[in-house]
Amino acid sequence: MTKSKKVVYQDDEYVIFEDGSGGAIMSDEEIEDAEKFDEWFNSLSEEEQDAYIQDLRDHGLLDEDKEL
């Protein structure tokens, strides 16, 4: 049996549990969109993935300090 985690904070966008875990609340549609993006991105070659990531960085849409 899985123990339920106590919610210590929740609003329309985020939830945080007593153990510090949590994150953004996503609708079923947002989850489906993310899964479709993952499928598309993973279908690209390594070179295409690198070019896509660089394009995001060039347009300021990806934090330069983050390692993917």
PyMOL Python script that loads the backbone (N, CA, C, O; Angstrom):
from pymol import cmd

cmd.read_pdbstr("""\
ATOM      1  N   MET A   1       0.842  -1.177   0.000  1.00  0.00           N
ATOM      2  CA  MET A   1       0.000   0.000   0.000  1.00  0.00           C
ATOM      3  C   MET A   1       0.891   1.246   0.000  1.00  0.00           C
ATOM      4  O   MET A   1       1.844   1.334   0.775  1.00  0.00           O
ATOM      5  N   THR A   2       0.579   2.194  -0.864  1.00  0.00           N
ATOM      6  CA  THR A   2       1.346   3.423  -0.982  1.00  0.00           C
ATOM      7  C   THR A   2       0.851   4.455   0.024  1.00  0.00           C
ATOM      8  O   THR A   2      -0.349   4.699   0.146  1.00  0.00           O
ATOM      9  N   LYS A   3       1.790   5.051   0.735  1.00  0.00           N
ATOM     10  CA  LYS A   3       1.445   6.093   1.706  1.00  0.00           C
ATOM     11  C   LYS A   3       1.187   7.402   0.972  1.00  0.00           C
ATOM     12  O   LYS A   3       1.962   7.777   0.093  1.00  0.00           O
ATOM     13  N   SER A   4       0.122   8.093   1.314  1.00  0.00           N
ATOM     14  CA  SER A   4      -0.196   9.385   0.720  1.00  0.00           C
ATOM     15  C   SER A   4       0.730  10.452   1.283  1.00  0.00           C
ATOM     16  O   SER A   4       1.078  10.440   2.463  1.00  0.00           O
ATOM     17  N   LYS A   5       1.114  11.361   0.422  1.00  0.00           N
ATOM     18  CA  LYS A   5       1.949  12.482   0.852  1.00  0.00           C
ATOM     19  C   LYS A   5       1.044  13.652   1.206  1.00  0.00           C
ATOM     20  O   LYS A   5       0.050  13.910   0.527  1.00  0.00           O
ATOM     21  N   LYS A   6       1.394  14.349   2.264  1.00  0.00           N
ATOM     22  CA  LYS A   6       0.630  15.514   2.688  1.00  0.00           C
ATOM     23  C   LYS A   6       1.014  16.715   1.825  1.00  0.00           C
ATOM     24  O   LYS A   6       2.195  17.012   1.648  1.00  0.00           O
ATOM     25  N   VAL A   7       0.000  17.402   1.290  1.00  0.00           N
ATOM     26  CA  VAL A   7       0.210  18.619   0.509  1.00  0.00           C
ATOM     27  C   VAL A   7       0.459  19.771   1.474  1.00  0.00           C
ATOM     28  O   VAL A   7      -0.338  20.016   2.380  1.00  0.00           O
ATOM     29  N   VAL A   8       1.583  20.484   1.272  1.00  0.00           N
ATOM     30  CA  VAL A   8       1.877  21.635   2.126  1.00  0.00           C
ATOM     31  C   VAL A   8       1.619  22.957   1.404  1.00  0.00           C
ATOM     32  O   VAL A   8       1.498  24.001   2.045  1.00  0.00           O
ATOM     33  N   TYR A   9       1.532  22.913   0.061  1.00  0.00           N
ATOM     34  CA  TYR A   9       1.209  24.118  -0.710  1.00  0.00           C
ATOM     35  C   TYR A   9       0.590  23.688  -2.026  1.00  0.00           C
ATOM     36  O   TYR A   9       1.042  22.731  -2.656  1.00  0.00           O
ATOM     37  N   GLN A  10      -0.451  24.403  -2.437  1.00  0.00           N
ATOM     38  CA  GLN A  10      -1.042  24.151  -3.749  1.00  0.00           C
ATOM     39  C   GLN A  10      -1.771  25.403  -4.210  1.00  0.00           C
ATOM     40  O   GLN A  10      -2.490  26.044  -3.444  1.00  0.00           O
ATOM     41  N   ASP A  11      -1.567  25.737  -5.492  1.00  0.00           N
ATOM     42  CA  ASP A  11      -2.366  26.778  -6.123  1.00  0.00           C
ATOM     43  C   ASP A  11      -2.821  26.235  -7.471  1.00  0.00           C
ATOM     44  O   ASP A  11      -2.808  25.021  -7.676  1.00  0.00           O
ATOM     45  N   ASP A  12      -3.219  27.094  -8.381  1.00  0.00           N
ATOM     46  CA  ASP A  12      -3.718  26.631  -9.678  1.00  0.00           C
ATOM     47  C   ASP A  12      -2.637  26.035 -10.569  1.00  0.00           C
ATOM     48  O   ASP A  12      -2.942  25.337 -11.536  1.00  0.00           O
ATOM     49  N   GLU A  13      -1.361  26.311 -10.243  1.00  0.00           N
ATOM     50  CA  GLU A  13      -0.284  25.876 -11.119  1.00  0.00           C
ATOM     51  C   GLU A  13       0.696  24.899 -10.485  1.00  0.00           C
ATOM     52  O   GLU A  13       1.321  24.115 -11.200  1.00  0.00           O
ATOM     53  N   TYR A  14       0.847  24.923  -9.171  1.00  0.00           N
ATOM     54  CA  TYR A  14       1.882  24.123  -8.519  1.00  0.00           C
ATOM     55  C   TYR A  14       1.348  23.404  -7.294  1.00  0.00           C
ATOM     56  O   TYR A  14       0.359  23.813  -6.686  1.00  0.00           O
ATOM     57  N   VAL A  15       2.039  22.306  -6.947  1.00  0.00           N
ATOM     58  CA  VAL A  15       1.763  21.589  -5.709  1.00  0.00           C
ATOM     59  C   VAL A  15       3.108  21.182  -5.100  1.00  0.00           C
ATOM     60  O   VAL A  15       4.019  20.768  -5.818  1.00  0.00           O
ATOM     61  N   ILE A  16       3.228  21.301  -3.780  1.00  0.00           N
ATOM     62  CA  ILE A  16       4.437  20.888  -3.067  1.00  0.00           C
ATOM     63  C   ILE A  16       3.993  19.990  -1.913  1.00  0.00           C
ATOM     64  O   ILE A  16       3.083  20.327  -1.156  1.00  0.00           O
ATOM     65  N   PHE A  17       4.662  18.835  -1.799  1.00  0.00           N
ATOM     66  CA  PHE A  17       4.347  17.879  -0.753  1.00  0.00           C
ATOM     67  C   PHE A  17       5.303  18.040   0.415  1.00  0.00           C
ATOM     68  O   PHE A  17       6.330  18.709   0.301  1.00  0.00           O
ATOM     69  N   GLU A  18       4.955  17.413   1.555  1.00  0.00           N
ATOM     70  CA  GLU A  18       5.731  17.549   2.775  1.00  0.00           C
ATOM     71  C   GLU A  18       7.172  17.090   2.627  1.00  0.00           C
ATOM     72  O   GLU A  18       8.041  17.546   3.370  1.00  0.00           O
ATOM     73  N   ASP A  19       7.444  16.193   1.680  1.00  0.00           N
ATOM     74  CA  ASP A  19       8.822  15.720   1.499  1.00  0.00           C
ATOM     75  C   ASP A  19       9.619  16.605   0.542  1.00  0.00           C
ATOM     76  O   ASP A  19      10.768  16.303   0.219  1.00  0.00           O
ATOM     77  N   GLY A  20       8.998  17.707   0.089  1.00  0.00           N
ATOM     78  CA  GLY A  20       9.674  18.636  -0.809  1.00  0.00           C
ATOM     79  C   GLY A  20       9.472  18.335  -2.276  1.00  0.00           C
ATOM     80  O   GLY A  20       9.860  19.131  -3.131  1.00  0.00           O
ATOM     81  N   SER A  21       8.874  17.201  -2.584  1.00  0.00           N
ATOM     82  CA  SER A  21       8.605  16.885  -3.984  1.00  0.00           C
ATOM     83  C   SER A  21       7.397  17.682  -4.454  1.00  0.00           C
ATOM     84  O   SER A  21       6.691  18.298  -3.655  1.00  0.00           O
ATOM     85  N   GLY A  22       7.179  17.660  -5.732  1.00  0.00           N
ATOM     86  CA  GLY A  22       6.044  18.359  -6.303  1.00  0.00           C
ATOM     87  C   GLY A  22       6.428  18.971  -7.621  1.00  0.00           C
ATOM     88  O   GLY A  22       7.448  18.612  -8.208  1.00  0.00           O
ATOM     89  N   GLY A  23       5.623  19.885  -8.085  1.00  0.00           N
ATOM     90  CA  GLY A  23       5.905  20.547  -9.350  1.00  0.00           C
ATOM     91  C   GLY A  23       4.660  21.147  -9.949  1.00  0.00           C
ATOM     92  O   GLY A  23       3.651  21.364  -9.277  1.00  0.00           O
ATOM     93  N   ALA A  24       4.765  21.409 -11.236  1.00  0.00           N
ATOM     94  CA  ALA A  24       3.663  22.040 -11.944  1.00  0.00           C
ATOM     95  C   ALA A  24       2.515  21.053 -12.123  1.00  0.00           C
ATOM     96  O   ALA A  24       2.732  19.861 -12.344  1.00  0.00           O
ATOM     97  N   ILE A  25       1.318  21.554 -12.027  1.00  0.00           N
ATOM     98  CA  ILE A  25       0.121  20.770 -12.283  1.00  0.00           C
ATOM     99  C   ILE A  25      -0.173  20.887 -13.772  1.00  0.00           C
ATOM    100  O   ILE A  25      -0.289  21.990 -14.307  1.00  0.00           O
ATOM    101  N   MET A  26      -0.291  19.748 -14.431  1.00  0.00           N
ATOM    102  CA  MET A  26      -0.525  19.752 -15.877  1.00  0.00           C
ATOM    103  C   MET A  26      -1.870  19.100 -16.190  1.00  0.00           C
ATOM    104  O   MET A  26      -2.267  18.117 -15.565  1.00  0.00           O
ATOM    105  N   SER A  27      -2.550  19.672 -17.165  1.00  0.00           N
ATOM    106  CA  SER A  27      -3.803  19.079 -17.625  1.00  0.00           C
ATOM    107  C   SER A  27      -3.492  17.872 -18.500  1.00  0.00           C
ATOM    108  O   SER A  27      -2.350  17.689 -18.921  1.00  0.00           O
ATOM    109  N   ASP A  28      -4.487  17.058 -18.773  1.00  0.00           N
ATOM    110  CA  ASP A  28      -4.299  15.909 -19.654  1.00  0.00           C
ATOM    111  C   ASP A  28      -3.813  16.354 -21.022  1.00  0.00           C
ATOM    112  O   ASP A  28      -2.986  15.679 -21.635  1.00  0.00           O
ATOM    113  N   GLU A  29      -4.319  17.487 -21.508  1.00  0.00           N
ATOM    114  CA  GLU A  29      -3.914  18.008 -22.812  1.00  0.00           C
ATOM    115  C   GLU A  29      -2.439  18.419 -22.807  1.00  0.00           C
ATOM    116  O   GLU A  29      -1.718  18.155 -23.769  1.00  0.00           O
ATOM    117  N   GLU A  30      -1.992  19.060 -21.730  1.00  0.00           N
ATOM    118  CA  GLU A  30      -0.588  19.462 -21.619  1.00  0.00           C
ATOM    119  C   GLU A  30       0.330  18.235 -21.565  1.00  0.00           C
ATOM    120  O   GLU A  30       1.411  18.240 -22.154  1.00  0.00           O
ATOM    121  N   ILE A  31      -0.099  17.200 -20.868  1.00  0.00           N
ATOM    122  CA  ILE A  31       0.680  15.966 -20.796  1.00  0.00           C
ATOM    123  C   ILE A  31       0.774  15.329 -22.178  1.00  0.00           C
ATOM    124  O   ILE A  31       1.847  14.886 -22.587  1.00  0.00           O
ATOM    125  N   GLU A  32      -0.343  15.282 -22.895  1.00  0.00           N
ATOM    126  CA  GLU A  32      -0.355  14.721 -24.243  1.00  0.00           C
ATOM    127  C   GLU A  32       0.565  15.513 -25.171  1.00  0.00           C
ATOM    128  O   GLU A  32       1.305  14.927 -25.962  1.00  0.00           O
ATOM    129  N   ASP A  33       0.520  16.845 -25.076  1.00  0.00           N
ATOM    130  CA  ASP A  33       1.395  17.688 -25.899  1.00  0.00           C
ATOM    131  C   ASP A  33       2.864  17.416 -25.589  1.00  0.00           C
ATOM    132  O   ASP A  33       3.686  17.335 -26.502  1.00  0.00           O
ATOM    133  N   ALA A  34       3.195  17.277 -24.317  1.00  0.00           N
ATOM    134  CA  ALA A  34       4.578  17.002 -23.917  1.00  0.00           C
ATOM    135  C   ALA A  34       5.028  15.640 -24.434  1.00  0.00           C
ATOM    136  O   ALA A  34       6.168  15.492 -24.875  1.00  0.00           O
ATOM    137  N   GLU A  35       4.151  14.650 -24.386  1.00  0.00           N
ATOM    138  CA  GLU A  35       4.489  13.321 -24.892  1.00  0.00           C
ATOM    139  C   GLU A  35       4.717  13.361 -26.406  1.00  0.00           C
ATOM    140  O   GLU A  35       5.631  12.712 -26.916  1.00  0.00           O
ATOM    141  N   LYS A  36       3.890  14.122 -27.119  1.00  0.00           N
ATOM    142  CA  LYS A  36       4.059  14.265 -28.570  1.00  0.00           C
ATOM    143  C   LYS A  36       5.386  14.963 -28.882  1.00  0.00           C
ATOM    144  O   LYS A  36       6.093  14.561 -29.806  1.00  0.00           O
ATOM    145  N   PHE A  37       5.726  16.003 -28.118  1.00  0.00           N
ATOM    146  CA  PHE A  37       6.996  16.688 -28.325  1.00  0.00           C
ATOM    147  C   PHE A  37       8.164  15.737 -28.082  1.00  0.00           C
ATOM    148  O   PHE A  37       9.103  15.693 -28.877  1.00  0.00           O
ATOM    149  N   ASP A  38       8.112  14.971 -26.985  1.00  0.00           N
ATOM    150  CA  ASP A  38       9.182  14.011 -26.685  1.00  0.00           C
ATOM    151  C   ASP A  38       9.363  13.017 -27.822  1.00  0.00           C
ATOM    152  O   ASP A  38      10.486  12.714 -28.225  1.00  0.00           O
ATOM    153  N   GLU A  39       8.246  12.515 -28.331  1.00  0.00           N
ATOM    154  CA  GLU A  39       8.302  11.550 -29.433  1.00  0.00           C
ATOM    155  C   GLU A  39       8.954  12.185 -30.663  1.00  0.00           C
ATOM    156  O   GLU A  39       9.799  11.568 -31.311  1.00  0.00           O
ATOM    157  N   TRP A  40       8.553  13.430 -30.984  1.00  0.00           N
ATOM    158  CA  TRP A  40       9.120  14.132 -32.131  1.00  0.00           C
ATOM    159  C   TRP A  40      10.609  14.391 -31.920  1.00  0.00           C
ATOM    160  O   TRP A  40      11.419  14.101 -32.801  1.00  0.00           O
ATOM    161  N   PHE A  41      10.973  14.933 -30.765  1.00  0.00           N
ATOM    162  CA  PHE A  41      12.366  15.283 -30.488  1.00  0.00           C
ATOM    163  C   PHE A  41      13.253  14.048 -30.533  1.00  0.00           C
ATOM    164  O   PHE A  41      14.353  14.090 -31.084  1.00  0.00           O
ATOM    165  N   ASN A  42      12.780  12.948 -29.956  1.00  0.00           N
ATOM    166  CA  ASN A  42      13.577  11.720 -29.932  1.00  0.00           C
ATOM    167  C   ASN A  42      13.706  11.081 -31.311  1.00  0.00           C
ATOM    168  O   ASN A  42      14.566  10.225 -31.518  1.00  0.00           O
ATOM    169  N   SER A  43      12.854  11.490 -32.258  1.00  0.00           N
ATOM    170  CA  SER A  43      12.956  10.966 -33.618  1.00  0.00           C
ATOM    171  C   SER A  43      14.040  11.691 -34.426  1.00  0.00           C
ATOM    172  O   SER A  43      14.433  11.228 -35.496  1.00  0.00           O
ATOM    173  N   LEU A  44      14.520  12.826 -33.910  1.00  0.00           N
ATOM    174  CA  LEU A  44      15.555  13.587 -34.600  1.00  0.00           C
ATOM    175  C   LEU A  44      16.922  12.934 -34.410  1.00  0.00           C
ATOM    176  O   LEU A  44      17.164  12.229 -33.430  1.00  0.00           O
ATOM    177  N   SER A  45      17.806  13.186 -35.369  1.00  0.00           N
ATOM    178  CA  SER A  45      19.193  12.727 -35.211  1.00  0.00           C
ATOM    179  C   SER A  45      19.857  13.568 -34.122  1.00  0.00           C
ATOM    180  O   SER A  45      19.332  14.611 -33.731  1.00  0.00           O
ATOM    181  N   GLU A  46      20.997  13.117 -33.641  1.00  0.00           N
ATOM    182  CA  GLU A  46      21.717  13.871 -32.613  1.00  0.00           C
ATOM    183  C   GLU A  46      22.079  15.269 -33.116  1.00  0.00           C
ATOM    184  O   GLU A  46      22.008  16.243 -32.366  1.00  0.00           O
ATOM    185  N   GLU A  47      22.465  15.358 -34.382  1.00  0.00           N
ATOM    186  CA  GLU A  47      22.818  16.659 -34.968  1.00  0.00           C
ATOM    187  C   GLU A  47      21.597  17.580 -35.024  1.00  0.00           C
ATOM    188  O   GLU A  47      21.703  18.774 -34.743  1.00  0.00           O
ATOM    189  N   GLU A  48      20.449  17.026 -35.383  1.00  0.00           N
ATOM    190  CA  GLU A  48      19.215  17.828 -35.440  1.00  0.00           C
ATOM    191  C   GLU A  48      18.799  18.280 -34.044  1.00  0.00           C
ATOM    192  O   GLU A  48      18.344  19.410 -33.864  1.00  0.00           O
ATOM    193  N   GLN A  49      18.955  17.401 -33.058  1.00  0.00           N
ATOM    194  CA  GLN A  49      18.639  17.771 -31.678  1.00  0.00           C
ATOM    195  C   GLN A  49      19.540  18.905 -31.212  1.00  0.00           C
ATOM    196  O   GLN A  49      19.073  19.871 -30.608  1.00  0.00           O
ATOM    197  N   ASP A  50      20.840  18.782 -31.497  1.00  0.00           N
ATOM    198  CA  ASP A  50      21.792  19.827 -31.108  1.00  0.00           C
ATOM    199  C   ASP A  50      21.458  21.155 -31.777  1.00  0.00           C
ATOM    200  O   ASP A  50      21.536  22.206 -31.141  1.00  0.00           O
ATOM    201  N   ALA A  51      21.085  21.115 -33.064  1.00  0.00           N
ATOM    202  CA  ALA A  51      20.725  22.336 -33.792  1.00  0.00           C
ATOM    203  C   ALA A  51      19.464  22.964 -33.202  1.00  0.00           C
ATOM    204  O   ALA A  51      19.381  24.186 -33.085  1.00  0.00           O
ATOM    205  N   TYR A  52      18.497  22.153 -32.835  1.00  0.00           N
ATOM    206  CA  TYR A  52      17.253  22.652 -32.240  1.00  0.00           C
ATOM    207  C   TYR A  52      17.547  23.331 -30.898  1.00  0.00           C
ATOM    208  O   TYR A  52      17.049  24.423 -30.622  1.00  0.00           O
ATOM    209  N   ILE A  53      18.355  22.676 -30.078  1.00  0.00           N
ATOM    210  CA  ILE A  53      18.720  23.237 -28.768  1.00  0.00           C
ATOM    211  C   ILE A  53      19.481  24.552 -28.954  1.00  0.00           C
ATOM    212  O   ILE A  53      19.228  25.521 -28.237  1.00  0.00           O
ATOM    213  N   GLN A  54      20.404  24.588 -29.907  1.00  0.00           N
ATOM    214  CA  GLN A  54      21.157  25.821 -30.160  1.00  0.00           C
ATOM    215  C   GLN A  54      20.234  26.939 -30.622  1.00  0.00           C
ATOM    216  O   GLN A  54      20.416  28.094 -30.236  1.00  0.00           O
ATOM    217  N   ASP A  55      19.251  26.606 -31.441  1.00  0.00           N
ATOM    218  CA  ASP A  55      18.280  27.601 -31.907  1.00  0.00           C
ATOM    219  C   ASP A  55      17.496  28.185 -30.730  1.00  0.00           C
ATOM    220  O   ASP A  55      17.246  29.389 -30.686  1.00  0.00           O
ATOM    221  N   LEU A  56      17.110  27.332 -29.775  1.00  0.00           N
ATOM    222  CA  LEU A  56      16.414  27.822 -28.577  1.00  0.00           C
ATOM    223  C   LEU A  56      17.316  28.777 -27.798  1.00  0.00           C
ATOM    224  O   LEU A  56      16.868  29.825 -27.333  1.00  0.00           O
ATOM    225  N   ARG A  57      18.576  28.412 -27.660  1.00  0.00           N
ATOM    226  CA  ARG A  57      19.531  29.274 -26.943  1.00  0.00           C
ATOM    227  C   ARG A  57      19.712  30.607 -27.679  1.00  0.00           C
ATOM    228  O   ARG A  57      19.732  31.673 -27.063  1.00  0.00           O
ATOM    229  N   ASP A  58      19.843  30.526 -29.009  1.00  0.00           N
ATOM    230  CA  ASP A  58      20.040  31.738 -29.814  1.00  0.00           C
ATOM    231  C   ASP A  58      18.890  32.716 -29.679  1.00  0.00           C
ATOM    232  O   ASP A  58      19.080  33.926 -29.802  1.00  0.00           O
ATOM    233  N   HIS A  59      17.693  32.196 -29.426  1.00  0.00           N
ATOM    234  CA  HIS A  59      16.506  33.042 -29.297  1.00  0.00           C
ATOM    235  C   HIS A  59      16.156  33.342 -27.839  1.00  0.00           C
ATOM    236  O   HIS A  59      15.091  33.891 -27.556  1.00  0.00           O
ATOM    237  N   GLY A  60      17.059  32.979 -26.905  1.00  0.00           N
ATOM    238  CA  GLY A  60      16.852  33.270 -25.500  1.00  0.00           C
ATOM    239  C   GLY A  60      15.753  32.457 -24.850  1.00  0.00           C
ATOM    240  O   GLY A  60      15.195  32.868 -23.833  1.00  0.00           O
ATOM    241  N   LEU A  61      15.435  31.300 -25.429  1.00  0.00           N
ATOM    242  CA  LEU A  61      14.358  30.477 -24.905  1.00  0.00           C
ATOM    243  C   LEU A  61      14.843  29.321 -24.048  1.00  0.00           C
ATOM    244  O   LEU A  61      14.044  28.521 -23.559  1.00  0.00           O
ATOM    245  N   LEU A  62      16.163  29.236 -23.867  1.00  0.00           N
ATOM    246  CA  LEU A  62      16.749  28.171 -23.053  1.00  0.00           C
ATOM    247  C   LEU A  62      17.881  28.776 -22.247  1.00  0.00           C
ATOM    248  O   LEU A  62      18.722  29.502 -22.778  1.00  0.00           O
ATOM    249  N   ASP A  63      17.893  28.473 -20.982  1.00  0.00           N
ATOM    250  CA  ASP A  63      18.924  28.991 -20.083  1.00  0.00           C
ATOM    251  C   ASP A  63      20.284  28.479 -20.518  1.00  0.00           C
ATOM    252  O   ASP A  63      20.484  27.271 -20.651  1.00  0.00           O
ATOM    253  N   GLU A  64      21.209  29.380 -20.738  1.00  0.00           N
ATOM    254  CA  GLU A  64      22.551  29.046 -21.204  1.00  0.00           C
ATOM    255  C   GLU A  64      23.307  28.159 -20.216  1.00  0.00           C
ATOM    256  O   GLU A  64      24.163  27.378 -20.632  1.00  0.00           O
ATOM    257  N   ASP A  65      23.015  28.260 -18.931  1.00  0.00           N
ATOM    258  CA  ASP A  65      23.766  27.539 -17.910  1.00  0.00           C
ATOM    259  C   ASP A  65      23.274  26.129 -17.681  1.00  0.00           C
ATOM    260  O   ASP A  65      23.948  25.351 -17.006  1.00  0.00           O
ATOM    261  N   LYS A  66      22.119  25.773 -18.220  1.00  0.00           N
ATOM    262  CA  LYS A  66      21.546  24.462 -17.984  1.00  0.00           C
ATOM    263  C   LYS A  66      22.148  23.428 -18.922  1.00  0.00           C
ATOM    264  O   LYS A  66      22.301  23.666 -20.120  1.00  0.00           O
ATOM    265  N   GLU A  67      22.484  22.287 -18.360  1.00  0.00           N
ATOM    266  CA  GLU A  67      23.004  21.164 -19.137  1.00  0.00           C
ATOM    267  C   GLU A  67      21.836  20.249 -19.465  1.00  0.00           C
ATOM    268  O   GLU A  67      21.063  19.882 -18.580  1.00  0.00           O
ATOM    269  N   LEU A  68      21.705  19.883 -20.723  1.00  0.00           N
ATOM    270  CA  LEU A  68      20.608  18.990 -21.122  1.00  0.00           C
ATOM    271  C   LEU A  68      21.061  17.565 -21.181  1.00  0.00           C
ATOM    272  O   LEU A  68      20.268  16.679 -21.499  1.00  0.00           O
TER     273      LEU A  68
END
""", "prot")
cmd.dss("prot")
cmd.show_as("cartoon", "prot")
cmd.util.cbc("prot")
cmd.orient("prot")
